[in-house]
Amino acid sequence: MTLSHPYIDAHKLAERFVGGNLSPQERKLFEKHYVDCQECMDRVALAQIFQAEAAQPKKKPVGIFTPLATFTPREQALIFAAATLVLLLMPVIAMDWVNSHAPAPKPEPEPVIWLPESGAVEARIPPNAGWVSISTMLTDQRATYRISIVDVADRPIVVGPDQRVSLGTAIALRLPSLPSNVSFVVVEKKAENGAYTLVSRHPLMVQWR
């Protein structure tokens, strides 16, 4: 039996492979197929990312008034009165502190995401960061390359400029922002006829923190 991509998607073989839910026959067929298929390697990488996110424990929300239930009605009234006084005085105190003590904000250094030779990239970006750079080092010093961002269907989101590699330098794609959803970073090499060939493809997960 030969696996096709419509069959793999319809039966969610990549997701079930990561979750360990394939039958022995399905696992054997899928392993034989995906080791030589870049598209299915990407499917497995995405399934691993989604499984890791789903496994993270979610914090149980606590009601704002739940701790107050342990106090008597008189104590609750005193707490509310004190809180009201604090809320009334807080704007005045805060404004005075900002005017007299707040230092000038320091600019955040520009984040740089370095691409490995292969595999997924998890980017942690500060929420107040400005420009972001995606960089990589290449060994072929005589070629022209470019870095781009594409979606799951390989449709271009951001196409980088051609860059001639020089000894000891890296190529980079500089952006004012990054897509927050899962996308891919691709590195391509330009041939003499102007065509581009794929060098590497990396699933990209952006987290703003």
Secondary structure, 3 states (H helix, E strand, C coil): CCCCHHHHHHCCHHHHHHCCCCCHHHHHHHHHHHCCCHHHHHHHHHHHHHHHHHHCCCCCCCCCCCHHHHCCHHHHHHHHHHHHHHHHHHHHHHHHHHHHHCCCCCCCCCCEEECCCCCCEEEEECCCCCCEEEEEECCCCCCEEEEEEECCCCCEEEECCCEECCCCCEEEEEECCCCCCCEEEEEEEECCCCCEEEEEEEEEEEEEC
